């Protein structure tokens, strides 16, 4: 029996990409993952995430990590294609399931409507015999999803480091509430537009304030 865990990292930040990971295992390997101390990436240090990420890759039968760029996210939210962030995530999850083709897929749902989320994922997948389990806190309760959360978090952290190397300063957590992130947005939103999610409210507020200040000068 092949079981697949799927989780994401970086859904909420207004800077940088989101990453969705799928980790495929033989069910008999799951106890080994538990013994390794695999758990929700939010409970792990950066050092531990890197360490466990390498171990997961050695045990997994297959993995898939998808990067969802700010441009894709903005097009889904503000574009004319009828999508939103949940739709975009449904599509990407479907891609992972279709590529890895498990017997069972366990998905950590970002949507409060589990039935709807499961329904739309089901529409995306080719093999209708795959058992789908869509729940909240799957990264806490299923080691397959905890493994996926670790790989997604590792990819997101590497991505943030690359951004900081490019801009030559810290962007903080990338979340709108973070003071370092707020300051970075204020000073650099025109200089590095490609790394910013322009569909996010903090960016739109910043632009409105900038425009208002320009008008006030006249």
N, C-alpha and C positions, 0 to 999 in steps of 0.2 A: 504493500500500500504506500503510495507516494502522497505526502502531505505538504502543502504549500502555505507558508505564512506571508502575509502582505501588510506592510505598514509604511508610513511616510514620515519625513522630517522636513521642517521648513515651510509648513503650510501658512503660518501666520506672519512671518517677517515681511517687511516692505522692501527689503534689500536682498537681492540674490535669488537663486533658484530654489524650487522645491524638489525633493528627491523621493521617489517611491521605489521600495525594494521588495523583491520576492525571493524567499529562500525555500528551496525544495529539498525534502529529506525522506529517506525511508523511515517509516514509523519506528522501527527498531532502534534508530539512532537518537530518538528524542530523550531517552534517559541519560545518554551521554552528554547531551546539551545541558540538561539540568545539573548534572554533576560538575560541569565546567563553570557553573554560576551564571548561566545566561538568564538575564532578566531585562525588564523594560529599560531602554537606554537612558531614560530620564533619571534613573537611579544610579547611574554609573559615571565615573570620572572620565575625562577625555583620554587619559592614559589607558584605562580599563577598556574603553570602547575600541581603541585601536588594537589592543591585545586580543580581545575576544573576536573582533572582526576577522583577524587572520586565522583564528582557530575555526570559526564558522565556515570559512571558505574551504578549509581542508576537509571538513565533515560533510558539507552539503553535497547533494547529488548534482545540483545546478543552482545558479543564482541569476537574477536579473535586476539591475538598478537603472531606473529611468530618471533622467534630469528633465524637469519642467521649467523652462526659462521664464524670466519676467515678461518677455514678449508674448509667449504663449498664454500666460496667465492674464495679461492685459487684454489680449484679443478675445479670450473667453468671457471676461467680465464686462468689458466696454465695447466689444466688437458687435458686428451685425450678424453673427453666425448662430444666434439663439442659444449659446452655451452659457454656463456659469462655472464656478470652480468645482462644484460637485460633478457636473457633467464631464468636465475635463478629467477629473480624477477617475470617474467611472471608465472612461475610454482608456486611460493609461493602465488601470488595473486589468481591464479586459485584455490588453496587449500582453501583459505579463502572464496571465493565465493561459492564453492561447499559445504563447511561446513555450512555457514549461509543462503544460498539459498534465496536471496532477490528477490524482483520484479524488482528492479533497483539497479545498482552498479555504483558509481561514483569514478573514479580512477585518482589520480594525477600522470601523466606520467613523468618519468625521461628521456624518449626518445624524441628527436626532431621529430621523425617520428610517429605521432599519429596514422595514419592509420595502420602501421605495428604493433605497440604495441597493438592496439585494436584487430587486426586480430589474433595475437598469443594468447592473453588472451581468446578470443572466442573459440579457439581450445581446451583450457584447461577445459572449464566449461561444466558440464553435462546438465544443464537446458538451452537449446538454446533460451528459451523465455525471459530470463533475459535481460532487457534493459541495455546496456553498454554505459556509457558516459566517454570518455577518453580525458582529457584536461590538459593543463598546468595551474599551479596556482590554482588547484582545492581547495587547502586548504585555499585560499584567498576568493574564490567565492562560495563555498558550505560548509555550516556549518557541514554537515556529514563528509566531508574530514578534516575540521578543528578539529573536535572531534577526528578523527583517528590520525591526526598529533600530538595531545596532548598526546594520549595514547602511541604512538610510541616513542615520545620524552621522556616521563616519564620513559618508560622501558629502553631506552638508557642511561638516566642519572643515573638511579639506577645501571645499568650494569657498568658504568664508576666508580661509587663510590665503587663497589665491587672490581674492578680491582685495584683501588688506595689503598684499604684496604689490598689487597693481596701483592702488590709491595711496600707498605709503602712509597709512594711518589706520587706527582701529575703527571698525564700524559698530562696535558693541555686539549685541545679540542679533541686531537686524530687526528687532521688534520695535514698533512705533512708540511704545512706552519707555524704552530704554534711553536715558539721557544722552549717552554717547552717540547712539543712532540718530536721535533727534538733531543733535548738533551737526552730525555729518550730513544729513539731508539738507539742512538749512544752508550749509556752506558749499555743498558739492552737487546739488541736484541738476544744475546746468552742465557741470563738467563731466559727470558720469551717468548720463541718462539711461544707458543700456543695462545698468545693474539694478535700477529702481523699478518697483512695481507701481506704475503711474495710475493704476486703477484703485490703489489703496487710498482710503480717506485722508491719512496724514499728508500724503503727497499733494492731493487735490487742495487741501486746506492751505498748505504752504504756497502753492501757486496763486491761489486767490489772494492771500495776504501780500505776496510780492506784487501782484497786479494792482492791488489797492494802494500800496505804498507808492508805486509809480504814478498813479492817478493823483495822489495827494500832493505830488511835487508840482503839479501844474496849477 
